């Protein structure tokens, strides 16, 4: 069942959208605050976002922008504004569609279905080509450069991702800081290898339940680090 997040401060409209979408087989969540809507959009897994433009806290444009920085999930913008400039801005920020109030609920449902079907086809066509590394609850999609820990997606910087992937692809092997520095930063070890320690710390904060007793990346004292399987 596809899960949709509606961020809309007009409760009557949000409830109407939810009713029609649920009748069509969707699971729907509603947030009336832009701040909370943005937080949930970035930290939870949804299959589609329906964003009102004028919201308390953070407006729909900013939510769309922030989502697009980390996710390709379909976004439908809803607004009472009919000006082309708003449509152009919304689409320019990465929205997949724009619908103006008042609108037919059946039209909304039709658009949601169309965009989800298109997105699922796109994802499906790419899945076979994606290179995945899966170890004890951690899934690394090397093609999409995405990481999930116990099915929750985590955000990694470029070097954090590269370092985690390298260690995970070479399990149970101990690497010195110098070796990791050369491998990930593509430099000789004359650079500041302390950056390896910093990146290991950041990675542990995202993948470990208890960073003081890591389950995945072990410190081998006096030598370096090892990804344990």
N, C-alpha and C positions, 0 to 999 in steps of 0.2 A: 504494500500500500504506500503510495507516494505521500510524503509529508510536506505540508505547505505552511510557511510562516507569513501571517498577515500583520503588517505594522500600520495601524490605522487608528487615529484618535477619535473618530466619529463612531461611537459604539454601535449605533443602529446599522450603519453601513457595513462595519466589520462583521456583525452578527449575520447580516443578510448574505454577505460573501461566504462566510463559513457554512451557513445552512445549505446553500446551493452546491458548494464544493463537496461537503460531506455526503449529500445525496448522490453525488457522482462518484463516490468511493474514495475520496481523499481524506487523509488525516490532517486536521487543521488546528494550528495554534494561533492565538491573537495576542499582540502586544500593542498598547495604546501610547506608550512612551518611546520616543526615538532613541533615547539612551539605552533602555533595556532591550529594545528591538535590535539595535546594532550589536550589543553584547551577545545576545543569543544567536544572531546570524553568524557571528565570527567563531563562536565556541561550540555550537551544536550543529548536528547534521540535518539539513533540510533539502528537499528536492526542488523547491521553488520558493521564491520570495515575492510577495505582493506588497509594494511600498507606496504609501501615500506620500505626497511631497511635503505638505505643510504639517509638521509634527512638533510637539513640544520637546525641547532638548536638542535633538539632532534631527535635521530635516532629511527627507528622502534622498536628495541629491548626495549628501555626505555619506549616508548609509550605503548607497549604491557604489560610490567611489571606494569605500573601505572594503566592501565585499569583493569587488573586482580585483583588489590588490592581492587577494589570496584564494579566491574561488571562482569557478566558471559556472556555478549554479544559475539557472535561468532567473531573470528578474523582470517582473511586470510592474511598471509604475502606474499609479492611479492618481488623478488630480482633477480638481475643478477648473484648473487653468487650461484654457484652450489655445493659448498663444504658441505659435510655432517655435519661438525661441526656447520655451521650456521643454518642448518635445526634443528639439535638437540638442539641448544641453543634457537631458536625461539619456538619450541614446548615445551621445558622445561620451558619457561617463561609463557606458557599458551595459545599460538596460537593454533587454531584448525586445521590449514592446512598451507601448504607452497608450493608456485608455483614459478618456475624459469622462467626468461625471456630468450628468447622470448617464448611466449605461445599463444595458440589459444584463441581468445576472447570467443569463444563458450565454451571452456573448463572452463574458468573463470566463466562464467554465470552458467554452470552446477554445479560447486563446490559451488558457492554462494547459489544456490537454495537448494542443498543437505544439507548444514550446517544450513540454515534457517529452513528447514523442520524438521530437527532433533531437533533443539533448541525449535521450537514451540511445537513439540510433548512432549519434556521434561517439558516445562513450563506448558503445558496443563495437563499433568499427575499429576502435583503438585498443581495446582490451587485449587482443591476441598479440599485439606488438609490444605491449608494456612489459618491461623487465622488472620482475618482482623478487625481493629478498624477504623471506618470512622466517623469523626465529622467535619462538616462545612469546607470542603475543605482540611482537613488533612486526609491522609490515612496511617495507620500504618500496615505493614505486619509483624506480630509477628513471623511467621514461617521463613521468609527470612531476618528478622531484617532490613527492609527497610522502609523509610518514604518519602511520597510525600506531598508537600504543593502546592495546586492549580495545581496539575499534574506535578510539577517540583520536581524531586528527590533531597533530601537533605541528606548530610552525617552527621551521628551522631556517637559519641564515644559510647562505651558499656554502661557506666553509664548514659549518656544523653538519650540514647534510653530507658533504663529501667525506668528512672524517668518520661520521657514523657508518656510512655505507662501506667505506674501505675496511673498517674494523669488522663489520658484520659479514663481509664477504671473505674475510680471512680469520675465521673463528679459531680460538684456542692457540693462536700464535701470538707471542709477545713481541711488541714493537717498542723500540726506544723512542724517546721524544724526538731525537734527531731524525730517525727514519720517518716518523709521521710528518715532521715538518717538511722534509724533502718531498715526500709523496704528495701531500695535500697542498702545500704552498709553492711547490715546484721551485724550491730554492735550496741552496746549500745551507748547512746547519750553522753558518756564521750569523744567521739572522737571530731574532729574539725567539728562542724556542719556548719561552714562558707562555707564548700565545697558545701552544698546544695544551698546556695545563688549564688555561682559562676556558678553552673550547670544550675540553673534556668535562669540566665543571658544569658548563651551560647545558651540555647534552644530558648529563646525569639528571639535572633538574627537570628535564622533560620526559625522560624515559624510566627513571628509577622511582620506586615507591619510597625507599629510604636511601637517600644519597650517602648516608654514613655507612650503610651496608649494601653496596651496589650488587644487583643480581646479574647485570649485563657486563658493564665495563669495569674490570678489576685493575687495581693498581698493583703492579709487581714491584715492590720496593727495591730501589737501587737499579732497576732495569727500565721499566716503562709501563705499558698498558696492554691488556688482553681482553678481547670480547669472548665471554664464556658462553658456551652452549651446553 
